[in-house]
Amino acid sequence: MNIQQYIELDKELLLKWNGSDSIFWDGFMKVTTSTSIWIPVAIILLYVIIKNNKIKESLLIISMLALAITLADQIASGICKPYFQRFRPTQDPEIMYLVDVVNGYRAGKYGFISSHAANSFAVAIFISLLIKSKSLSIVLFLWASLNAFSRIYLGVHYPGDILFGTLVGLSSGAFAYLAYCLIRNKYFKHARFISNQYTSSGYLIDDIKAIHTTIILTFFAIIIIGLFKTQSI
């Protein structure tokens, strides 16, 4: 498949997956894609990290998580978008009027690659490798996938933007975790836990449940806020 065939397939998939006839899903996806709605989840994640580690290691973990997000975001928005200058679907003169938009939302001019996908998957892989909880990993990757898909639904990213954003996010998160491990192994003692009260990396299972609860409550909030937003769509 040459590059032109890839581009045409990308457009076909975008038009197939973009939007719906559901006012509810319009509101749901518009709220889901907002960074601010996920602030409570970010706060509980930071709380769990600080609670389950000594202060110096907590600062190291937070710094490496910030590195993962910064790498993903800068590669996506600082390098790829200005270099490739690929129009978002909502800004592409060829298809912009075929794209379903929600409440006039069209985002910026260029969309390759998706910083939403890059940032979300950077967080998901870093936290999954750090905490080592299968259930939490599943929830985090479902969250990242939904967050990424919302960009296609809203018409502001092609599937290809999401795919390459995901790869950049996974690479950035894995790199930051590797850097964390190298520093931790050199400067910190780290025991392996064998207990039904802790994950193998030393995080309390009850704290993992608190993260799950916060994520579930956030989804309920998204549904409620989305229903109100449909009144203005």
N, C-alpha and C positions, 0 to 999 in steps of 0.2 A: 504494500500500500504506500503510494507516494504522499507527500505532504498535502497536496490539494485534496486527495481522497479523504485523508484524515480530517481536514478542515470541514469538508462537506458532511462527513459522518458526525462530527462534533455539533454542527448546526442542526442536523436532523434530530439527534438525541436531545438537544436543548429544547427544541420546539415540541418534542414529544413529552418531556418531563416538566416543562415550565408551566406553572399556573394550574388552575383547575376551575371548575364551576362552583366550588364551595367557598362561600364567604367565611365560614369558620376556619378552613385551612389557610386562607389568605391572612387572617388575623393571627393565627397560631404561628405561621412561619415568619411573619413580620416581627413578632415578639421574640421568637426563638433566636433570630439572627442578631438581636441586640446584645451588646456586651454587658450592659448594665444589669440585665436580668440575672446574670450568672454571678454577680458580686457575692451573694451569700455563700455560694458553693466555694468560691475562691477563699473567702474568709475562713470557712470551716476547714478547708484543706491546709491553710497556713497554721491554724490552731492545732490541728492534729500533728503536723510536722514539728511544731515547737514543743508540744506536750510530750512527744515520744522521743525527743532527742535533747542532748545537752545544748546549751545556747550557742557554742561555737560551731557545732555541727549543724544546728538548725540554720545558722546564718550561711554556712557553706551550701546547704541544700537549696535555700531560697535564692542564693546567688546563682547557682547552676540552673535552677528553674528559670530565672530571669534571663540567663544566657540562652537557654533553649528557645524561649519566646522571641528574644531579640534577634537571634540568628535567623529563625524562621521568618520573622516579619521583615527584616532587612533584605534577605534574599528575595522575598516575594515582592515587597513594595519598593525597596530601595534599589534593587538591581534589575529584576526581571520585567516589572511593569514598564519602567522607562526605556529599557533596552529593546524589548520585543514590540512594545507599543501596539498590542493587539486590542482592538476595541472590545468593550463589554458587549454582550448581546443587546442590552438596552441602549447602547450608544453606536452600534454598528449600522451604518446607513443602509446596508443590504437587507437587514431583517428587523431593525428596531421597532417597526410598526406592526410586526407579526408577533412580537413578544408580549405576553401578558405581564403587566406591571401592577403592583399593589400600592394603591394610594399615591400614585405618581412617583414612586421610589425608583430611581435609575442609577444611583451611585456615581462614582467617578468615571473618567473617560476610558481608562485602560483596565484590563482584568486578568491578564496572564502574568503571574499565576495568582491563585486565590490566597490572600493572606489569612482569611478566616479559616480555610482548611489547614494551611501551614501551621498557624498558631494553635489551633485546636488539637491537631494530632501530635504536635510537639509536647503539649501538656499531657495528653493521654499516655504517650509512650514513656515519658519521663516518670510520671507518678506511678504508672503500672510497674515499671522496673524497680522503682524505689520501694514501694510498699509491699509488693508481691502478694497481692490478694486477687485470686481468680475472679471473684464476684465483682470486685471494684474495677478490675481491668475491663471486664465485659461492659459494665455500665459506662465507663469512661469512653470506650471506643464507640459505643452506641451514641453517646452524647456528641462526640466529635463528628460521627457520620451524619447525624441529624443536622448539626450545625452547618456542615458542609453542603448537605443536600438542600438546605433552606436557601442557599445562594443560587442554586439552579432553579428551584421553584420560583424564586423572586425574579429570575431572568437576568441577574447581574453577573453570572458566571457561566461559561460553557463547562460541560463535563470534563473536558481536557484541562481547564484551569484548575478544577478541583483535584483531578488525578495527580497532576504534577505538584500542586500545593500540598497534597497529602504526602507524597514522597519526600518533599523538602522538609515537611514537619516531622516525619518519622526519623529522618536522618539527623535533623537538628536536635531532637529530643534524645536520641540514642547517643549522639556525640557528647552532649552535655552530661548525660548520666555516666558515660565512660570517664569523662574528666572528673566528675564527682568521685567515682570509685578510686581513681588513681590518687587523688588528694586524700581521700578518707583513709585508704590503706597505708598511706605514708605518715599521716599525722594523728589518726584516731584509732583507738581500739574498737573493734566491732564484733561482738559475740553473735553467734547464730542461735536463734531461739527455737526450741522444740517444745511447744506447748499449744494446747487448744485455746488458750487465751490470747495468743499473739500470732502474728504472721511470722514467717521465717526471718524477716528483716527487723523484727522487734516492734511492730505496731500493734497496739491493742485491738482486738477484734471488735470490741464495743465502740471504739473510735471509728472504725471502718463503717459500722452500722450507722453512726451519726452522719457520716458523709452520704451514705445511701439515702437516709431520711431527708437530708437537706436537698438532695437532687430531686427526690420524689415531690417534695413540697414545692420546689421551684417549678416543676412541670405543672402542678396544679395551678400555681400562680400564672403561668403562661397561658393556660386554658382560660382562666377567668379574665385576665387582661386582654387576651385575644378576642374574647366575646365582646368586651366593651369597645375594642378597636374596630370591630366590624361595623359599628354604628357610623364610623367616619369613612368607611371604604366605599 
